[in-house]
Amino acid sequence: MSESLPSANDIATMPKDATVLIVDDEEPITDAYAQWLEEDYNVRTAYSGSEALDELDEGVDVVLLDRRMPNLSGEDVLARIHEQGLNCRVALVSAVEPDFDILELGFDAYLEKPVSKAEELLEIVETLLTRSTYDAQMQRFLSLANKKAALETKKSPEELDANKEYADLTAELAELRAQLSDTAGTLDDDDLRAEFYDGD
């Protein structure tokens, strides 16, 4: 890998001036999330997919994106983010249980509604900001690991074994884990190390 990963000290001293865009068509939810985050981050809000497109630019670091919205869905917004080449991390926040179709979507984390605690939202934002300091290969690995974990909480072993896309995901993760294992051994973050040594 050409880029070094940040140490625990580097992460602890990362500036808290990041910008978070919250997108949800249910205004009370959007406003609650904003209230939880506004003490620590610059917060933008959008109450529809089209409003989200107006708010998206290079200044946005993290997007908390409702998956199901009328007219322009979260999946549509996600596609636009990739089309525009914006370098932000995206968490899909949805009441829809993760299914195998998430394997086709380019997000970094999946958070199921209801999100009832500010700590849960703050943790996911912090995680994604930390992840943004990693290189593309590490970001890819962590995105796939998150999808795998999301599916394994909802699907039976039999359903997982029968799905070709899940098998492809597992194979790619194993390949990436092998490529990155030397780097992973030097990391201080317990959760990140656990992604490499989970027994797969």
Secondary structure, 3 states (H helix, E strand, C coil): CCCCCCCHHHHHCCCCCCEEEEECCCHHHHHHHHHHHCCCCEEEEECCHHHHHHHCCCCCCEEEEECCCCCCCHHHHHHHHHHCCCCCEEEEEECCCCCHHHHHCCCCEEEECCCCCHHHHHHHHHHHHHHCCCCHHHHHHHHHHHHHHHHHCCCCHHHHHCCHHHHHHHHHHHHHHHHHHHHHCCCCCHHHHHHHCCCC
